[in-house]
Amino acid sequence: MMFGIGRVYHSVMPRFMAAMQRSGSSRVLDLCSGGGGAWTNLRGVLDIEGHGAPDVCLTDKYPNAAAFEKAKARSKSKIDFLAQPVDATDIPAELAGFRTFFTAFHHFSPIQARAILEDAVARDRGIAIFEAPGRTILPLLFAMLMPVVSFGLAPFLRPFTWSRMFWTYVIPVVPFVLWFDGVISCLRVYSPRELQEFVDEIGAEHYRWEIGEDATGVVPVPITYLLGYPMNREEMILAKSASLDRAVASASIETAPAFSAIASIRPAFDPTALH
């Protein structure tokens, strides 16, 4: 909720669209979409910027049908949704599309997180994970400021409700929940190193993985990302060739000292020394 608004994820969209193009996918299956997910904003931006935005299907374990309907209407049916529950740890095989998680992957335990990646690989689905929260100063600072933001924005949110006013100003439950959820989310986010460990344990040689942080957006918060998708035949050949080159180079470095040692003692066995 705290990071799903505004232009936070816009900076990673070129990277995501390039991955989708390489994977040959034209449809997004968004998981843990909550109240509409990041795609309600991102898809319109991609259309405006001429990136050829994909069709998107919103899903959630506890689907918010009203919010999904609004997202569908705003996108002129370019965004669709499933009204039935979809568990991200047990995705039906018939649900195709490049799987996306926005500010959601940290909700899963390490065992569940690894299983989600394994399932994507087993079904040859692309998968993208984006997290704005993180265990660094800036995301934690944003989380700490969320109560202040909620105090300022509550009267302007639509539809206006007196219950929101009561739970924001009289008994400040809403500010507390935003603060608590934000801080816990920051502390639970998987780092790029931890995501890389999951990938290494899976060992999917036919997949291309891109893992890192992107801090080029207008909001000064680094976005942790993971992109994984099946490589095509040419990419697999190039990847195997590069792997072979690295192995040969590594072997050359390891054997070089041995050859140097042999060369250094060779004069002691010079046959001319026997005459």
N, C-alpha and C positions, 0 to 999 in steps of 0.2 A: 504493500500500500504506500509506504513512505517514499519509495524510489520509483514507483510505476507511473509517475505523473511527469509531464513536461518532456524535455528533450534529452533526458538522461541516456537513453539507449540509442539515440540517433547515430552516434559516432561509430558504432559497431555494425551498422546496417550494410555498408559496402562490403565488409568482410563476410557477412552472412550471405548476402546476395551472390557473391562470387562462389561461395561454397555450394549454394543451391544450384547454380548454373553448372558447376563441375559435376555435381551428383546427378544431374538430369531430372531433378524433381521440380515440379511447378506448383506444389500444394504444401501448405503448412498445417501440421496438426499441433495446435498449442495445448499444452497440458498445464494443469493447475492455474486455469485462467482467472479464477476468482470473480471479481466484479466486471470482467471484460478484458482484463489483461493489457499488456503493452501494445498489442496489435490494433486496438481501437484508435490509437494515435499514430502508430508507426506506419500503418498501411496507407493512410492518407498522405503522409509526408513523402513516402516512396512514390506515390502517384504524381504528386506535385513536382518532385525532382526528376521524374522520368526514368525511374529505375525498373519499371515494369513489375509492380507489386504483385505478389502471388495471392492466390485464393487462400483464405485462412479458415480453419475450423476450430472453434473454441470448445474446450472440454474442461471438466472439473469433477472431482469426486463428489462434490456437493454443488451441482450446477445452479447458478443464479440466472434463472430463465429470463427474468425481467431485464436484467442488465445485458444479457446476451441479445435479447430482442432489440434493445436500443442500439447496441453495437452493429447489429445487422442492418437496421434502418439507416444509421448514419453512413454506413459504407455502401449503401444502395445494393445490398445483398452480396457484396464482395466478401464479406465476413459472414460465415455461417456458424452454426453451433449444434451440439448434440444435447438434447434435453435429458437423456439418461446419464447416470453417473459413469465416469471413466476413471479408474484407478491407475495412476501413473506407474505403479509397480506391477500391474497386470493388464496391459493394454491389449484389447482384442486384436487378433491377427488381421482382421479385415480392415482395420483403420490404417489407411495408407497416409503418407505425407512425411515431410521433413519435420521431426519432432523438436519443439522448442519449449524451453523453461525460462521464464523471466522472474527473477527474484523468488525462486521457489525451490531450487535444488537443495538448499541448506536444510530444508525441513526433513530430509530423508537421512536415515542412519547410514554409516559407511557400508554396511551390508546391502541395504536397499539401493544406495547410490550406485554401487558396483553392479548390482543386478539390473538396474535400469539401463546402464551402458551396455551390458552383455546382451540384453534383449534387443536393443537397437542393432547391434552387430549381427546377432543371430538371424534377424529378419531383414538385414541389408537396408536399414532405414538410416537416413541422416539424422543427426542429433545436434542440437545447439543449446548450450547452457550459458546464461548471462546473469551475473550477480553484481548489483551496485553496492550492497552492503559489503563490509570487509573489516578485517581486524587491523585497521590503521586509523590514524588520528582523524582524518577528514570525515569518513563515513560515521565514526562514532560521534563526532561533533554534530553532524547533521541529525543523528538520532536523538541527541540530547536536546536539540532545539525544536523537536517536533511538538512538544506541548505548547511552546510559545506560538508556533505557526497555527496550531489548532485554535488557540484563543483568538487569534486575529482573523482567521478565515471562517469560523463557524457561522456568523450571521449572514455570510454571503453565499454559502453553499445552497444549491437548489436540488430538490424542493426544500423550502424552509420548513422546519418542524420545531415546535416548542420543546419536544423531548430532547432534541439535540442540544438546545440551549441549556436545559436543566442538567444534563449529564456532562456538559462542558464547563459551565460556570458555577452552578450551585453545588453539585457533587461532581468534581472533575474526574470522572471515570474515563472519559474519552482521552483526555491528555495523558493520563497514566498508562492506558493501554497502548497508545501510540509510542510513548517513551519505552515501555517495557518490551514491546514487540520489536522495536527498532534496535535496541541494544542487544537483545538476545539474537536477533538475526545477524548482526554484525559479528558476534562472537562465534556463531555456528557456521559461517560461510567457509567452504572449502577453498584452500589456497591453490594457486596454479601447481605447486609442487605436489599437493595431495591429489589433485585431479590427474596429474601425470602418473602417480603411483597406481591409481585405479586402472588407467589405460595400460600400463606396463603389465599389470596382473592379468588383464584380459588377453593380451598378446594377439591382437587382430592385425595380421600382416597385410591384409587386403584393404585396410582402412587408412585414410589420411587423417591425422589428428593435428589440430591447431589449438594450442593452449597458451594463455598468457593474460596480460592486463592491457587495457586500452584507456589512456588518460587524455585523449585528444578532444573530448567533447566540450561543450560550452559550460557544463557543470563540472567543477574541478574534483570529480570523484572517479577513481580508477575503476573500470568495469572489468571484472574477472570473467573470462570467456573460455569455453571449450567448444570446438567444432569438430565433428567426426562424420565422415561419409565414405561410402565405398569408392575405391579408385577404379577408373576405367582401365582397359588393357594396357594402353600406352603408359599411363601413370605407374602401373604396377611394374612394367619392364624398367622404367627409369628408376623407380625406387629400389628394385633389386640390384640394378647396375650400380647405383650410388652406394648401396650397402656393401656390395662386393669390393668396390673401390676403397671404402673405409677399412674393410677387413684386410685388404692387401697392404694398405698404407700402415695400418697398425702392426701387421706382421713384420714389415720392413723395419719399423722403428725398434721393435723388440729384438730382432736378430742382428741389427747393426752393431751393438756392443760386442756380440760374440765374434763376428767377423773381424772387428778391430783387434780383439784379443789375440786371435789366431795370427793376424798379420804382424802383430808386435813380437811374437815369439818365433816366427818363421825363420829369421836369420840364423837362429841357433842350430837349425837343421839344414843349413845350406850345404849341399854336397861338395862344393869347392873347399869347404873347411877340412875335408878328409884327406886332401892331397898335400 
